Amino acid sequence: MSTGNSAGKQSPSRVGAALCVQIFSGFLLLVLQALCLPAAQAEPSVSEQLDRIERRGNFQAQDSVQELGVLQSRLAPGSREQLHLLCLKGSLLARLREEDQLSTLLAQLADWPDAASKPQANLVSHLLKARRLAMLGQLEPAKKEMAGLAAYTPPSTPLPLLINAYQLLGRLQSDTGQIELALASLHMALKLAESSGSNWRRANTQIDLADAYVQAMQFERAEQTVAEALKDVERDPDPTLLYAVHTMRGIVYAELGRIQLAGQAKQEALRVARQSELPDRIALALANYADFHLKQGNYPEALKHAEESLPLARKEKDLSTESVALANMGLAKIALKRTAEGKRDVLASTEIELKRGALSGAALGFHELGTYLEKAGDLAGSVEAYHQHRKLIDQVLREETLKAVLEAQANYDDERRDKELQLLNRDMSLKNEQLLARNLQLKLWAALAGCVVLFGVLMVLAYQRIRKTNESLAHSNAALRKQSERDPLTGLSNRRHFQAAIKRLADQGKLSGTVFLIDIDHFKRINDVHGHAAGDTVLVDIAKRLRATLREDDLVVRWGGEEFLIVVETTDPNYANVLAQRLLDQIGEQPVTHGALHIAITASIGFATFPVAPHGLALSWERAIDLVDTVMYMAKAHGRNKAYGIESIEASDEATLLALAGRMEAAWHEGSVQLRALSGPVCPAIACEAAVPA
């Protein structure tokens, strides 16, 4: 509705008043809008938008690429923000396998206009090439792309770029079996994330670090790390991180035998994945949920979830998830008496892992295959799978690699103790300064008063006090050192102490003595049925039995989890046989009492005397333990509650010995290797009644 020209004219005074009212009203409205406008409606900065897109990760990857394209048009060429943007965009393009767009982006980085940030553009280029190679399953070439990372440091290199680079390098190193290097890279990423002040970056890094701890078989440390990640995610919830942290919690809890918690975590990860509607995330969540059902013994459900995961993974060309789905599908089939078919699936999974260079994954696949074939009655196939596992684990966690992992782990543990010592030393320094100041005052008063005798007495008292304080500090330091070399649960020596003590028994690097490796049978089942407190009681009781059986000078080590290592200074094979039988009897004759429970315990033992008869072949302690480990697995594969000892190997050089060790079962039957097989006691009636069900 509008007014026409026939309306009456208003007086000039009324027009002026109306105009003033309109101007004042408009001004008042602008002021009210300015005061009432929420601060959150202000447009976020470019850095905030990039962080938001990075947090979203691979969720809605195509949408993220489009959003980055719009944002890119607003950025100045050669700026740090553009560098961050291209890194995110290139990672998403590698994920989406958009090769043409990724090649164009790499060309932009090669022609980077800003000379000052040219090195950082080069780093982004290497990072994106590494991601592309990793997506294609070429892990070793991907790792080579990251070889020059150490040359880049803050503040010249943006923190988000460095964190992403160290995370990627750590994952590649972990997948290819370089566990000690992976831990170092991921700890560097964590330190950088902490310095950035970002909870979500810290949580994201901790998830990768927990995965590396799982690969290193440091499950308790993995649990601590993923718990810290969960706290950070709960402070600032995010769908990408929720999915990742619940997935990792499921993996860690499954390894610790906490099946109910593992199931809850993996079910939550599957829920978040289905909400995302991303096929690759759903595929991995289904494959992991299949693993949970395997550990529950619910093999039809495990097969169902693995079979649902496999086509999704193949459609997305996700080799890692395809491998997990195949492995879990095959293990479920073996358990359902479809042994030949299941064995083919698991071997196809290990083949994928080997082609990718993922030695850790292949080693785990062979170990699980050996366990399931043993249950299915295929002992020959089980022993062969165990041998393949041992061959790969030699490259992943044995010899110098394992030693480096343990040393690195000890260094990380020592950081907190060092801080305590620094505080104690600082306190001592302050006290010393106070004593010195007091002494100076005493000297002044003594000089003024001429009380030389009194001054001397006070000086003696001060000296005695300082000496006592220093002695207390020395005792504290000694106690901390001793604590760092003892297993806190059993009180036995740990690996750190072993590495120092073994030098006494290894003349010029070659071991002289007898080595026993003991593995408690079905220990995870004890944890699952009776709880971890009962498992701890078993470990403590077994440690007491071992100490009671052995001499004071014998070296007894908690080797890891439910494994114990014994080194005895004897080269008498008869004594070794007698001691092996005694160890079997001591462990297996009496059940372990935990409250009202009587838990039957047996163990599988491998042992050998070095140098190896009949040619007196000397070996390093690392190689000796590998050899003993091989026969221990034979004891497990042949029914457990047994000890297998090496009496002789027809090998005059280490290469021949290693070849025979790789086919120990066949070499034994051929006569090239002589073994002594001992059996443990039949469990007493009270123990058998309370034994863990099969």
C-alpha positions as CSV (number, residue, x, y, z in Angstrom):
1,M,0.0,0.0,0.0
2,S,1.3,3.4,-0.9
3,T,0.2,7.1,-0.5
4,G,-0.6,9.4,-3.4
5,N,0.3,13.0,-4.2
6,S,-3.1,14.3,-3.0
7,A,-2.1,14.0,0.7
8,G,-2.0,17.2,2.6
9,K,1.4,18.9,3.2
10,Q,2.9,18.9,6.7
11,S,4.4,22.1,8.3
12,P,8.1,22.6,8.1
13,S,8.4,22.3,11.9
14,R,6.6,19.0,12.0
15,V,8.8,17.7,9.2
16,G,11.9,18.7,11.0
17,A,10.7,17.0,14.2
18,A,9.8,13.8,12.4
19,L,13.2,13.8,10.7
20,C,15.0,14.2,14.0
21,V,13.0,11.3,15.5
22,Q,13.9,9.1,12.5
23,I,17.6,9.9,12.8
24,F,17.7,9.4,16.6
25,S,15.7,6.1,16.2
26,G,18.1,4.8,13.5
27,F,21.1,5.7,15.6
28,L,19.6,4.0,18.7
29,L,18.9,0.9,16.6
30,L,22.5,0.7,15.4
31,V,23.8,1.1,18.9
32,L,21.5,-1.7,20.2
33,Q,22.5,-4.0,17.3
34,A,26.2,-3.4,18.0
35,L,25.7,-4.1,21.8
36,C,23.5,-7.2,21.3
37,L,25.5,-8.8,18.4
38,P,27.1,-12.0,19.9
39,A,30.8,-12.1,19.6
40,A,30.6,-15.6,18.2
41,Q,29.0,-14.3,15.0
42,A,32.2,-12.5,14.1
43,E,33.8,-14.2,11.1
44,P,36.6,-16.6,12.3
45,S,40.1,-15.9,11.2
46,V,41.7,-17.9,8.4
47,S,43.8,-19.9,10.9
48,E,40.7,-20.8,12.9
49,Q,38.9,-22.0,9.7
50,L,41.9,-24.1,8.7
51,D,42.1,-25.6,12.2
52,R,38.4,-26.5,12.0
53,I,38.8,-28.2,8.6
54,E,41.9,-30.0,9.8
55,R,40.0,-31.3,12.9
56,R,37.3,-32.7,10.7
57,G,40.0,-34.8,9.0
58,N,38.7,-37.3,6.5
59,F,35.1,-36.8,7.5
60,Q,33.3,-35.1,4.6
61,A,36.6,-35.0,2.6
62,Q,35.0,-33.8,-0.6
63,D,33.2,-30.9,1.2
64,S,36.4,-30.0,2.9
65,V,38.3,-29.8,-0.4
66,Q,35.6,-27.5,-1.9
67,E,35.7,-25.3,1.2
68,L,39.5,-25.0,1.1
69,G,39.2,-24.1,-2.6
70,V,37.0,-21.1,-1.7
71,L,39.2,-20.1,1.1
72,Q,42.3,-20.4,-1.1
73,S,41.1,-17.6,-3.4
74,R,41.2,-15.1,-0.5
75,L,44.8,-15.9,0.6
76,A,47.9,-14.1,-0.6
77,P,50.2,-16.3,-2.7
78,G,53.2,-17.5,-0.7
79,S,51.7,-16.8,2.8
80,R,52.0,-19.2,5.7
81,E,48.2,-19.7,5.7
82,Q,48.3,-20.7,2.1
83,L,51.0,-23.3,2.9
84,H,48.9,-24.7,5.7
85,L,45.9,-24.8,3.4
86,L,47.8,-26.6,0.6
87,C,49.0,-29.2,3.1
88,L,45.4,-29.9,4.2
89,K,44.0,-29.9,0.7
90,G,46.8,-32.2,-0.6
91,S,46.3,-34.7,2.2
92,L,42.5,-34.9,1.4
93,L,43.2,-35.2,-2.3
94,A,45.6,-38.1,-1.6
95,R,42.9,-39.7,0.5
96,L,40.3,-39.2,-2.3
97,R,42.9,-40.4,-4.9
98,E,42.4,-37.3,-7.0
99,E,45.7,-37.7,-8.8
100,D,45.3,-34.9,-11.3
101,Q,44.4,-32.3,-8.7
102,L,47.2,-33.5,-6.4
103,S,49.7,-33.2,-9.2
104,T,48.6,-29.6,-9.9
105,L,48.9,-28.8,-6.2
106,L,52.4,-30.3,-6.1
107,A,53.4,-28.1,-9.1
108,Q,52.2,-25.0,-7.1
109,L,54.5,-26.0,-4.3
110,A,57.4,-26.5,-6.7
111,D,56.9,-23.0,-8.0
112,W,56.5,-21.4,-4.6
113,P,56.8,-17.6,-5.0
114,D,58.2,-16.7,-1.5
115,A,61.9,-17.5,-1.2
116,A,61.9,-17.2,2.6
117,S,59.3,-20.0,3.0
118,K,60.5,-22.1,0.0
119,P,62.1,-24.8,2.3
120,Q,58.7,-25.2,4.2
121,A,56.9,-25.5,0.8
122,N,59.4,-28.3,0.0
123,L,58.6,-30.1,3.2
124,V,54.8,-29.9,2.4
125,S,55.6,-31.4,-1.0
126,H,57.5,-34.3,0.5
127,L,54.8,-34.9,3.1
128,L,52.0,-35.0,0.4
129,K,54.1,-37.4,-1.7
130,A,54.6,-39.6,1.3
131,R,50.8,-39.7,2.0
132,R,50.1,-40.6,-1.6
133,L,52.6,-43.5,-1.5
134,A,51.3,-44.7,1.8
135,M,47.7,-44.8,0.4
136,L,49.1,-46.9,-2.4
137,G,50.6,-49.3,0.1
138,Q,54.2,-48.3,-0.7
139,L,55.4,-47.7,2.9
140,E,59.2,-47.8,2.4
141,P,59.2,-45.2,-0.4
142,A,56.8,-43.1,1.6
143,K,59.2,-43.2,4.6
144,K,62.1,-42.1,2.3
145,E,60.2,-38.9,1.4
146,M,60.3,-37.9,5.0
147,A,64.1,-38.5,5.5
148,G,65.0,-34.8,5.8
149,L,62.4,-33.9,8.5
150,A,65.0,-33.3,11.2
151,A,66.2,-30.2,9.4
152,Y,62.9,-28.3,10.0
153,T,62.3,-26.7,13.4
154,P,60.0,-24.0,14.8
155,P,59.5,-21.1,14.6
156,S,60.6,-21.0,11.0
157,T,58.3,-24.0,10.2
158,P,54.7,-23.7,11.3
159,L,53.8,-26.0,14.2
160,P,50.8,-27.7,12.5
161,L,53.0,-28.7,9.6
162,L,55.7,-30.1,11.9
163,I,53.2,-32.0,14.0
164,N,51.6,-33.6,10.9
165,A,55.0,-34.5,9.5
166,Y,56.2,-36.2,12.6
167,Q,52.9,-38.0,13.1
168,L,53.0,-39.4,9.5
169,L,56.7,-40.4,9.9
170,G,55.9,-42.1,13.2
171,R,53.0,-44.1,11.7
172,L,55.2,-45.2,8.7
173,Q,58.0,-46.3,11.0
174,S,55.6,-48.2,13.3
175,D,54.0,-50.0,10.4
176,T,57.4,-51.0,8.9
177,G,58.7,-52.4,12.2
178,Q,61.0,-49.5,13.3
179,I,59.3,-49.2,16.7
180,E,62.1,-47.3,18.5
181,L,62.2,-44.7,15.7
182,A,58.4,-44.5,15.7
183,L,58.3,-43.8,19.4
184,A,60.9,-41.0,19.1
185,S,59.0,-39.4,16.2
186,L,55.7,-39.6,17.9
187,H,57.1,-38.2,21.2
188,M,58.5,-35.3,19.2
189,A,55.0,-34.8,17.6
190,L,53.5,-34.9,21.1
191,K,55.9,-32.3,22.5
192,L,55.1,-30.0,19.6
193,A,51.4,-30.5,20.1
194,E,51.7,-29.6,23.8
195,S,53.7,-26.5,22.9
196,S,50.8,-25.5,20.5
197,G,48.4,-25.4,23.4
198,S,45.8,-27.4,21.4
199,N,44.0,-30.2,23.2
200,W,42.8,-31.8,20.0
201,R,46.2,-31.9,18.5
202,R,47.6,-33.4,21.7
203,A,44.8,-36.1,21.7
204,N,45.3,-36.9,18.0
205,T,49.0,-37.4,18.6
206,Q,48.5,-39.6,21.7
207,I,46.2,-41.9,19.6
208,D,49.1,-42.6,17.2
209,L,51.5,-43.0,20.2
210,A,49.2,-45.5,21.8
211,D,49.2,-47.5,18.6
212,A,53.0,-47.5,18.5
213,Y,53.0,-48.8,22.2
214,V,50.7,-51.6,21.1
215,Q,53.1,-52.6,18.3
216,A,55.9,-52.5,20.9
217,M,53.8,-54.8,23.2
218,Q,53.9,-52.1,25.9
219,F,50.1,-52.5,26.6
220,E,50.0,-50.8,30.0
221,R,51.8,-47.7,28.6
222,A,49.3,-47.8,25.6
223,E,46.4,-47.8,28.1
224,Q,47.8,-44.8,30.0
225,T,48.3,-42.9,26.7
226,V,44.9,-43.6,25.2
227,A,43.3,-42.6,28.6
228,E,45.0,-39.2,28.4
229,A,43.8,-38.8,24.9
230,L,40.2,-39.6,26.0
231,K,40.4,-36.8,28.6
232,D,41.5,-34.3,26.0
233,V,38.7,-35.4,23.7
234,E,36.1,-35.1,26.4
235,R,37.3,-31.5,27.1
236,D,36.7,-30.6,23.5
237,P,34.5,-33.3,21.8
238,D,35.0,-34.0,18.1
239,P,33.5,-36.7,15.9
240,T,36.8,-37.5,14.2
241,L,38.7,-37.9,17.4
242,L,35.9,-39.7,19.2
243,Y,36.0,-42.3,16.4
244,A,39.8,-42.6,16.6
245,V,40.1,-42.7,20.4
246,H,37.3,-45.3,20.8
247,T,38.9,-47.5,18.1
248,M,42.3,-47.3,19.9
249,R,40.7,-48.0,23.3
250,G,39.1,-51.1,21.8
251,I,42.4,-52.3,20.5
252,V,44.3,-51.7,23.7
253,Y,41.6,-53.3,26.0
254,A,41.5,-56.3,23.7
255,E,45.2,-56.8,24.1
256,L,44.9,-56.4,27.9
257,G,42.1,-59.1,28.0
258,R,39.4,-56.6,29.1
259,I,36.9,-57.9,26.6
260,Q,33.8,-56.1,27.9
261,L,35.5,-52.7,27.8
262,A,37.0,-53.5,24.4
263,G,33.5,-54.4,23.1
264,Q,32.0,-51.2,24.4
265,A,34.8,-49.1,22.9
266,K,34.5,-50.8,19.5
267,Q,30.7,-50.6,19.5
268,E,31.0,-46.8,20.2
269,A,33.5,-46.4,17.4
270,L,31.1,-48.2,15.0
271,R,28.3,-45.9,16.1
272,V,30.3,-42.8,15.4
273,A,31.6,-44.3,12.0
274,R,28.0,-45.0,10.9
275,Q,27.0,-41.5,11.7
276,S,29.8,-40.2,9.5
277,E,28.5,-42.2,6.6
278,L,32.1,-42.6,5.4
279,P,32.6,-46.1,3.9
280,D,36.3,-46.3,4.9
281,R,35.6,-45.5,8.5
282,I,32.6,-47.9,8.6
283,A,34.8,-50.6,7.0
284,L,37.5,-50.3,9.6
285,A,35.1,-50.1,12.5
286,L,33.4,-53.3,11.3
287,A,36.7,-55.1,11.0
288,N,37.7,-54.0,14.5
289,Y,34.3,-55.1,15.8
290,A,34.9,-58.5,14.2
291,D,38.1,-58.8,16.2
292,F,36.1,-58.2,19.4
293,H,33.7,-61.0,18.6
294,L,36.7,-63.3,17.8
295,K,38.1,-62.7,21.3
296,Q,34.6,-63.3,22.7
297,G,34.5,-66.7,20.9
298,N,31.4,-65.5,19.0
299,Y,32.7,-66.7,15.6
300,P,29.5,-66.4,13.5
301,E,29.2,-62.7,14.5
302,A,32.9,-62.1,13.8
303,L,32.5,-63.6,10.3
304,K,29.4,-61.5,9.7
305,H,31.1,-58.2,10.5
306,A,34.3,-59.1,8.7
307,E,32.4,-60.1,5.5
308,E,30.5,-56.8,5.7
309,S,33.8,-54.9,6.1
310,L,35.7,-56.5,3.2
311,P,33.8,-55.2,0.2
312,L,33.7,-51.6,1.6
313,A,37.4,-51.7,2.2
314,R,38.1,-53.0,-1.3
315,K,35.8,-50.4,-2.9
316,E,37.7,-47.6,-1.0
317,K,41.0,-49.3,-2.0
318,D,42.0,-49.2,1.7
319,L,44.6,-52.0,1.8
320,S,45.1,-51.7,5.6
321,T,41.5,-52.3,6.4
322,E,41.2,-55.0,3.7
323,S,44.0,-56.8,5.5
324,V,42.3,-56.6,8.9
325,A,39.0,-57.8,7.5
326,L,40.6,-60.7,5.7
327,A,42.5,-61.8,8.8
328,N,39.5,-61.7,11.1
329,M,37.3,-63.4,8.4
330,G,39.9,-66.2,8.1
331,L,40.4,-66.7,11.8
332,A,36.6,-66.9,12.3
333,K,36.4,-69.6,9.5
334,I,39.2,-71.6,11.1
335,A,37.3,-71.6,14.4
336,L,34.2,-72.7,12.5
337,K,36.0,-75.7,11.1
338,R,36.5,-74.2,7.7
339,T,40.3,-74.5,8.2
340,A,41.6,-74.6,4.7
341,E,39.5,-71.7,3.5
342,G,40.3,-69.6,6.6
343,K,44.0,-70.3,6.3
344,R,43.9,-68.9,2.7
345,D,42.2,-65.7,3.9
346,V,44.7,-65.1,6.7
347,L,47.7,-65.8,4.4
348,A,46.2,-63.3,1.9
349,S,46.1,-60.8,4.7
350,T,49.7,-61.3,5.6
351,E,50.6,-61.1,1.9
352,I,49.0,-57.6,1.8
353,E,50.9,-56.5,4.9
354,L,54.2,-57.8,3.5
355,K,53.7,-56.0,0.2
356,R,53.0,-52.8,2.1
357,G,56.1,-53.3,4.1
358,A,54.0,-53.5,7.3
359,L,56.1,-56.1,9.1
360,S,54.3,-55.6,12.5
361,G,50.9,-56.4,10.9
362,A,52.3,-59.4,9.1
363,A,53.9,-60.7,12.3
364,L,50.7,-60.4,14.2
365,G,48.8,-62.2,11.5
366,F,51.1,-65.2,11.5
367,H,51.0,-65.3,15.3
368,E,47.2,-65.4,15.4
369,L,47.1,-67.9,12.6
370,G,49.4,-70.2,14.6
371,T,47.2,-69.9,17.7
372,Y,44.0,-70.7,15.7
373,L,45.5,-73.6,13.8
374,E,46.8,-75.1,17.0
375,K,43.2,-75.1,18.4
376,A,42.0,-76.6,15.1
377,G,44.5,-79.5,15.4
378,D,46.7,-78.5,12.5
379,L,50.0,-78.7,14.5
380,A,52.2,-78.7,11.4
381,G,50.5,-75.5,10.1
382,S,50.6,-74.0,13.6
383,V,54.4,-74.5,14.0
384,E,55.1,-73.1,10.5
385,A,53.0,-70.0,11.3
386,Y,54.9,-69.5,14.5
387,H,58.2,-69.8,12.7
388,Q,57.0,-67.1,10.2
389,H,56.0,-64.9,13.1
390,R,59.4,-65.4,14.8
391,K,61.2,-64.6,11.5
392,L,59.3,-61.3,11.2
393,I,59.3,-60.4,14.9
394,D,63.1,-60.7,14.8
395,Q,63.1,-57.6,12.5
396,V,60.4,-55.8,14.5
397,L,61.1,-56.3,18.2
398,R,64.2,-58.4,18.7
399,E,67.9,-57.8,18.7
400,E,69.1,-54.2,18.6
401,T,65.5,-52.9,17.8
402,L,64.1,-54.4,21.0
403,K,67.0,-53.1,23.0
404,A,66.6,-49.6,21.6
405,V,62.8,-49.7,22.4
406,L,63.5,-50.7,26.0
407,E,66.2,-48.1,26.4
408,A,63.9,-45.4,24.9
409,Q,61.1,-46.5,27.2
410,A,63.4,-46.4,30.2
411,N,64.5,-42.8,29.2
412,Y,60.9,-41.7,29.0
413,D,60.2,-43.2,32.4
414,D,63.3,-41.6,33.8
415,E,62.2,-38.1,32.8
416,R,59.8,-37.9,35.8
417,R,62.4,-39.4,38.2
418,D,64.9,-36.8,36.8
419,K,62.5,-34.0,37.6
420,E,62.1,-35.4,41.2
421,L,65.9,-35.5,41.5
422,Q,66.3,-32.0,40.2
423,L,63.8,-30.7,42.7
424,L,65.6,-32.6,45.5
425,N,69.0,-31.3,44.3
426,R,67.6,-27.8,44.1
427,D,66.3,-28.1,47.7
428,M,69.7,-29.4,48.8
429,S,71.4,-26.5,47.1
430,L,69.1,-24.0,48.8
431,K,69.8,-25.7,52.2
432,N,73.5,-25.6,51.4
433,E,73.3,-21.9,50.6
434,Q,71.4,-21.3,53.8
435,L,74.0,-23.1,55.8
436,L,76.8,-21.2,54.1
437,A,75.0,-17.9,54.9
438,R,74.6,-19.0,58.5
439,N,78.3,-20.0,58.7
440,L,79.3,-16.6,57.4
441,Q,77.3,-15.0,60.1
442,L,78.9,-17.3,62.7
443,K,82.3,-16.3,61.4
444,L,81.5,-12.7,61.7
445,W,80.2,-13.0,65.3
446,A,83.2,-15.2,66.2
447,A,85.7,-12.7,64.8
448,L,84.0,-9.9,66.6
449,A,83.6,-11.8,69.9
450,G,86.8,-13.8,69.6
451,C,84.9,-17.0,70.2
452,V,87.1,-19.3,68.2
453,V,86.2,-22.4,70.0
454,L,82.4,-21.8,69.7
455,F,82.9,-21.1,66.0
456,G,84.7,-24.4,65.5
457,V,81.9,-26.3,67.3
458,L,79.3,-24.7,65.1
459,M,81.3,-25.5,61.9
460,V,81.5,-29.1,63.0
461,L,77.8,-29.3,63.5
462,A,77.1,-27.6,60.2
463,Y,79.5,-30.0,58.4
464,Q,77.8,-33.0,60.0
465,R,74.4,-31.7,59.0
466,I,75.5,-31.2,55.4
467,R,77.1,-34.7,55.3
468,K,73.9,-36.3,56.6
469,T,71.9,-34.5,54.1
470,N,74.2,-35.5,51.3
471,E,74.2,-39.1,52.5
472,S,70.4,-39.0,52.4
473,L,70.4,-37.7,48.9
474,A,72.9,-40.4,47.8
475,H,70.6,-43.1,49.4
476,S,67.6,-41.6,47.6
477,N,69.4,-41.6,44.3
478,A,70.5,-45.2,44.8
479,A,67.0,-46.2,45.7
480,L,65.6,-44.6,42.5
481,R,68.2,-46.3,40.4
482,K,67.4,-49.7,42.0
483,Q,63.7,-49.0,41.5
484,S,64.2,-48.3,37.8
485,E,65.8,-51.8,37.4
486,R,63.1,-53.8,39.2
487,D,59.7,-54.9,38.0
488,P,57.3,-53.1,40.4
489,L,54.8,-56.0,40.5
490,T,57.0,-59.1,41.0
491,G,60.2,-57.5,42.3
492,L,62.2,-59.4,39.8
493,S,64.8,-57.8,37.6
494,N,63.5,-56.0,34.5
495,R,65.0,-55.8,31.0
496,R,67.0,-52.7,31.9
497,H,68.8,-54.5,34.7
498,F,69.2,-57.5,32.4
499,Q,71.1,-55.5,29.7
500,A,73.6,-54.4,32.3
501,A,73.9,-57.9,34.0
502,I,74.2,-59.9,30.8
503,K,77.6,-58.3,30.0
504,R,79.1,-60.4,32.8
505,L,77.9,-63.6,31.1
506,A,78.6,-62.6,27.5
507,D,82.4,-62.6,27.0
508,Q,83.2,-60.4,24.0
509,G,79.5,-60.5,23.1
510,K,79.1,-64.3,23.1
511,L,77.0,-65.9,25.8
512,S,78.2,-68.7,28.1
513,G,75.5,-70.3,30.2
514,T,72.0,-71.8,30.1
515,V,69.0,-69.8,29.1
516,F,65.4,-70.6,30.0
517,L,62.4,-68.7,28.6
518,I,59.1,-69.4,30.4
519,D,55.6,-68.5,29.2
520,I,52.6,-69.0,31.5
521,D,50.0,-71.0,29.6
522,H,46.6,-69.4,28.7
523,F,47.4,-66.3,30.8
524,K,45.0,-64.0,28.9
525,R,42.3,-66.5,29.7
526,I,43.0,-66.2,33.4
527,N,42.7,-62.4,33.1
528,D,39.4,-62.7,31.1
529,V,37.8,-65.2,33.5
530,H,39.1,-64.1,36.9
531,G,40.1,-60.5,36.3
532,H,43.5,-58.7,36.2
533,A,43.9,-58.8,40.0
534,A,44.0,-62.6,39.8
535,G,46.4,-62.4,36.9
536,D,48.7,-60.2,39.0
537,T,48.5,-62.7,41.9
538,V,49.6,-65.5,39.5
539,L,52.6,-63.4,38.3
540,V,53.7,-62.6,41.8
541,D,53.3,-66.3,43.0
542,I,55.2,-67.6,39.9
543,A,58.0,-65.1,40.6
544,K,58.3,-66.4,44.2
545,R,58.4,-70.0,43.0
546,L,61.1,-69.2,40.5
547,R,63.2,-67.5,43.1
548,A,62.7,-70.4,45.5
549,T,63.9,-72.9,42.8
550,L,67.0,-71.0,41.7
551,R,70.3,-70.1,43.3
552,E,70.9,-66.6,44.5
553,D,73.4,-65.9,41.7
554,D,71.0,-67.0,38.9
555,L,69.6,-64.1,36.9
556,V,65.7,-64.1,36.9
557,V,64.0,-61.5,34.8
558,R,60.3,-60.6,34.1
559,W,60.8,-60.5,30.3
560,G,57.4,-59.0,29.5
561,G,53.7,-59.7,30.2
562,E,53.6,-63.4,31.3
563,E,57.1,-64.3,30.1
564,F,60.1,-64.9,32.4
565,L,63.7,-65.2,31.4
566,I,66.4,-67.1,33.5
567,V,70.1,-67.2,32.8
568,V,72.2,-69.7,34.8
569,E,76.0,-69.8,34.9
570,T,76.4,-73.4,33.8
571,T,77.2,-75.2,30.6
572,D,76.3,-78.7,32.0
573,P,73.4,-80.0,29.8
574,N,72.4,-82.5,32.5
575,Y,72.0,-79.8,35.1
576,A,69.9,-77.8,32.5
577,N,67.6,-80.8,32.0
578,V,67.1,-81.3,35.7
579,L,66.5,-77.6,36.3
580,A,63.9,-77.5,33.5
581,Q,62.0,-80.4,35.0
582,R,62.2,-78.8,38.4
583,L,60.8,-75.5,37.0
584,L,57.9,-77.3,35.3
585,D,57.1,-79.1,38.6
586,Q,57.4,-76.0,40.8
587,I,55.0,-74.0,38.5
588,G,52.5,-76.7,37.8
589,E,52.2,-78.9,40.9
590,Q,50.3,-76.5,43.1
591,P,47.5,-74.1,42.1
592,V,47.8,-70.4,42.8
593,T,45.5,-69.1,45.6
594,H,43.6,-65.9,45.0
595,G,41.0,-65.3,47.7
596,A,38.7,-68.3,47.5
597,L,40.0,-69.3,44.0
598,H,42.5,-72.0,43.3
599,I,43.8,-71.4,39.8
600,A,45.7,-74.2,38.0
601,I,48.8,-72.9,36.3
602,T,51.2,-74.6,33.8
603,A,53.9,-73.1,31.7
604,S,55.7,-73.7,28.4
605,I,59.5,-73.6,28.6
606,G,62.3,-73.4,26.0
607,F,65.9,-73.8,27.1
608,A,69.4,-74.3,25.7
609,T,73.0,-74.3,26.9
610,F,75.6,-72.1,25.1
611,P,77.9,-72.5,23.3
612,V,75.8,-74.9,21.3
613,A,76.9,-78.6,21.1
614,P,78.4,-80.5,19.4
615,H,80.6,-77.9,17.6
616,G,80.8,-75.3,20.5
617,L,79.1,-72.6,18.4
618,A,79.1,-69.3,20.3
619,L,76.2,-66.9,19.9
620,S,75.3,-63.4,21.0
621,W,72.8,-63.2,23.9
622,E,70.2,-61.7,21.5
623,R,70.6,-64.6,19.1
624,A,70.6,-67.1,22.0
625,I,67.3,-65.8,23.3
626,D,65.8,-66.0,19.8
627,L,66.8,-69.7,19.6
628,V,65.3,-70.5,23.0
629,D,62.2,-68.6,22.0
630,T,61.8,-70.8,19.0
631,V,61.8,-74.1,21.1
632,M,59.5,-72.5,23.6
633,Y,56.9,-72.0,20.8
634,M,57.4,-75.6,19.9
635,A,56.5,-76.5,23.5
636,K,53.3,-74.4,23.2
637,A,52.4,-75.9,19.8
638,H,52.8,-79.4,21.1
639,G,50.2,-79.1,23.9
640,R,51.8,-76.7,26.5
641,N,52.9,-77.7,30.0
642,K,56.1,-78.9,28.4
643,A,59.8,-77.9,28.2
644,Y,61.7,-78.3,25.0
645,G,65.5,-78.0,25.3
646,I,68.2,-78.0,22.6
647,E,70.8,-80.6,23.1
648,S,72.7,-80.2,19.9
649,I,72.5,-78.6,16.4
650,E,74.7,-79.8,13.5
651,A,75.9,-76.3,12.7
652,S,79.5,-75.1,12.7
653,D,78.6,-71.5,11.8
654,E,75.8,-69.1,12.7
655,A,74.3,-69.0,9.2
656,T,73.7,-72.8,9.2
657,L,72.3,-72.6,12.7
658,L,69.8,-69.9,11.7
659,A,68.7,-71.9,8.7
660,L,68.0,-74.9,10.9
661,A,66.3,-72.8,13.5
662,G,63.9,-71.4,10.9
663,R,62.7,-75.0,10.3
664,M,63.3,-76.4,13.7
665,E,60.4,-78.9,13.7
666,A,61.5,-80.5,10.4
667,A,65.2,-80.4,11.4
668,W,64.4,-82.2,14.6
669,H,62.6,-85.0,12.7
670,E,65.5,-85.2,10.2
671,G,68.1,-85.6,13.0
672,S,70.0,-82.3,12.3
673,V,68.7,-81.0,15.7
674,Q,68.5,-83.0,18.9
675,L,65.9,-81.9,21.4
676,R,65.0,-82.9,24.9
677,A,61.2,-82.9,25.5
678,L,60.0,-82.8,29.1
679,S,56.4,-82.9,30.5
680,G,55.0,-81.0,33.4
681,P,53.0,-82.5,36.2
682,V,49.3,-83.6,35.8
683,C,47.4,-80.9,37.8
684,P,46.2,-81.9,41.2
685,A,42.5,-82.6,41.7
686,I,41.7,-79.4,43.5
687,A,43.5,-77.4,40.7
688,C,41.8,-79.3,37.9
689,E,38.4,-78.5,39.4
690,A,39.2,-74.8,39.5
691,A,41.1,-74.8,36.2
692,V,40.2,-72.2,33.6
693,P,37.8,-73.7,31.1
694,A,39.1,-74.4,27.6
